[in-house]
Amino acid sequence: MTFQVGMGRVRICAALVALCLSAGAASAQETRVDCVVEPAQKLKIGSATLGILKSVPVNRGATVKAGEIIARLDSSVEEANVALSRAQSDSTASIEAQQTRVELYKRRLDRQNQLSKGIVTQEKLDQVEADYEIGKRDLQTEILKHKLAGIELQRAEAQLELRMIRSPIRGIVTERLMSAGEFVRQDSAIFTLVQLDPLYVEAYLPVSRWKEIALGMPATVELDQPIGGTYLAKVSVVDQVFDAASGTFGVRLELPNPDFKLPGGQRCKVAFPLAPAGPLATALPSGSK
């Protein structure tokens, strides 16, 4: 009877030791550190040219797409230049006229060649041949002028495009700094835009963990209240230079946020599934069974 009780005590102790080792291994396999969630980009949007703002159709808090027009400068002169260049580029009248002349010179030359040399003087034949060659070169000149008109149209359209302020990213307007009617300089900021997809999670870990962090490694991000919740992110940057003063290195993770449901600028905790720092003793004390 006493032997059975002793064996029961041994089994209980063994179970407690195994539970403690399991808990220690779990804590060793996960590193939890403070972090900050920030927008991927924060941009000051201005204009490449001087001018008066004609319209500013978006306001603070608006969601904009990449390439969307968010402001326009006055472009009446540029629009007129585009219309003129397009008319010149679309016209092929000069090319068609010169083609008709070349065909006429070609027919004259063919007729002269069919006549006997006693009827047509060499001077007349040379003149007709010269007219035909000059006509072909004039045709090439008209074709070149038409190509240059097309290039001029592209230049005019590019100048017009500079009067359109487009969003370079898909994001949210956090500031509108100017309104319609104001004069825009090349160093003036019209908007502040932020990119919230993806979000960047910035964290710092002790240098002892540097070899355990790899690009693409998944990690769990837990946001502070009032947002809350846990989200999966992946490591995108591992700093190659340590901070000697604090003995840490920086890690950046990308957190997908396609619907912009998560705001930037909030604190969080990030848990990395790291390998244990060292081997754990798993054997029971000698004599235990």
Secondary structure, 3 states (H helix, E strand, C coil): CHHHHHHHHHHHHHHHHHHHHHHHHHHHCCEEEEEEEEEEEEEEECCCCCEEEEECCCCCCCEECCCCEEEEECCHHHHHHHHHHHHHHHCCHHHHHHHHHHHHHHHHHHHHHHCCCCCCCHHHHHHHHHHHHHHHHHHHHHHHHHHHHHHHHHHHHHHHHCCEEECCCCEEEEEECCCCCCEECCCCCCEEEEEEEEEEEEEEEEHHHHHHCCCCCEEEEEECCCCCCEEEEEEEEECCCCECCCCEEEEEEEECCCCCCCCCCEEEEEEECCCCCCCCCCCCCCCCC
